[in-house]
Amino acid sequence: MKNINYKGYYFIAPFFLVFLVFNIYPILLTFYYTFTSYEGYGSPEFIGLDNYIRILTDTYFFEAFFNTLKIWGLNFVLQLGIALALAALFSDLRFRMKGIGFFRAIFYLPNLITISSVAILFNIMLDWQYGSINQFLMQLGLIGEPIDWLNNPFTAQVSVSLILTWMWFGYTFIILMAGVSGISKEYYEAALIDGANRWQMFTNITLPLLKPIMLYVLITSLIGGLQLFDLPMLITDGLGAPEGSLNTMVLYLYNQAFRYNNYGYAATVAYALFLITVIFSVVTFKSMYRDVKATKNRGKK
């Protein structure tokens, strides 16, 4: 039997040690905390399934869940719609638009701005007395009096969704354009010869072939949307004002842990968020994958 050289394990050992200490251990410790009442100091008190029972009847948690879905849903529809429209425009053979690299950089630029800077910028712009948005809309005659954007539940949620759309549609546009560039131009040229218009080419060529890319965008956007925290935290008082409309699930988790020192229940909220993310991702992937597979089968026939 040949001698085995174990020296290679010494080189990979640091990675696994760091992974175990900073990844696996916190996950397991958080799971343990879900069965305890723990205020961040002293010894955790084991309480069994009480935290899980509480979360099933916690109206504030469900309010945070639906707030998160509403903010993410509007943002995703607008983000994907704008990105698809731009992708269709830049891929149109009749227009043959140039300077795609320049537009990619411009559209992606908001994504490079720190979220704290974005929050300060839009806090000033959305100010109901002196904000530039109200001043602009009043000069155009679209509104008669200033709108208190961030102190009304509906307009606050819409405002956060629009800000997120502005930040992320450029990223989605780049991903979709990468998918469009992988579609053979022969499909479009054949459609032009057959007399197809732009809408027919978009709905029958571009959209079906972009479904796998759209699946990726949907799942990644959903995972990121369910973890929405920083913008609602910075743009309001940190408690989800007004009237709890910006109280997202992660903001609720954060306040339970660091404002109310209820680490055991916060750990339970974290695992509930993880479970919700997994369920949504699996359901979305299964349904979209079924549609993509059906589209490919029709293409083969």
C-alpha positions, 0 to 999 in steps of 0.5 A: 500500500502506497504512503499517502501524503497528508500535507495537502490537508494542512493547506485547506485546513484554514478555510474549513476552520474559518468556515466552521467558526464563522459560518456553521457555528453561528447557524447552529447557535442561532438554531439553539437560541430559537428554543430559548429566552435569551436577552444577550447576557447571562445564560439562555433559558430553555423554553421549548417551542414557545417561540415557534408558537408565538411567531404563528400568532404574531400579527406584527411578524405577518404585517412585516411579511406582507409589507416586504412582499408589497414593496418587493413586488412593485419594485420587481414588476417595474424593474423587470418591465423597464429592463425588458423594454430597454433590452427589446429596444437595444436588440431591435434590428431595425434601430441598430442602436449604438453605444450600448456600453455607455448606456450599460454604465449609466444604467448600472451607476445607481447600483454603485452608490452606497445605500446611506447616500441614497437614503440621505439623497431621497430624504431630501428630495422627498421632503414634503416642504422643500423637496425637489420632487414636490416642487417639480410636480407642482411646477408641472401642475400635476399636484396642487399641494405638496405630498408628504411622501414618507409620512403616508403608509401608501406613498412611503411603500411606493417611494421605497419601491421606486427607489429600489427600482432606480437602483437595480433596474440597470443590473437587471438590464445588463443580465437580460442583455447578456441573455439577448446577446446569446439569441441567434440573430438568424431568428430575428432576420427570418422573422423580418423576412416573414413580415413580423412586427416588433411586438411579434418578435419580442413575444415569440422570440425574445421573451420565450428564450429569455425565460431561463434568465428571467428565472434567475433574475426572479429568484435572486431578486426574491431572495434579496427582496425578502432581506430588505432592511437597509433602505427602510431602516435609514429612510425612516425612524428605524421602526418602520414608520409611518404606521409600520408600513416600512417594517420589513421582516429583517427590520423586525428581526433587527429590532427584536434583537438589538432594540428589545434584546429578545435574541431568542425570538429574533433567532426564530424570526431569522429561521422563519425568514430562511424557511419562507425564502426557501419555499418561495424559491423552490415554488418559483423555480419549479413553476418557471422550469416547467414553463421553460421545459414546455417551451423547449418541447414545443420548439422541438416539435 
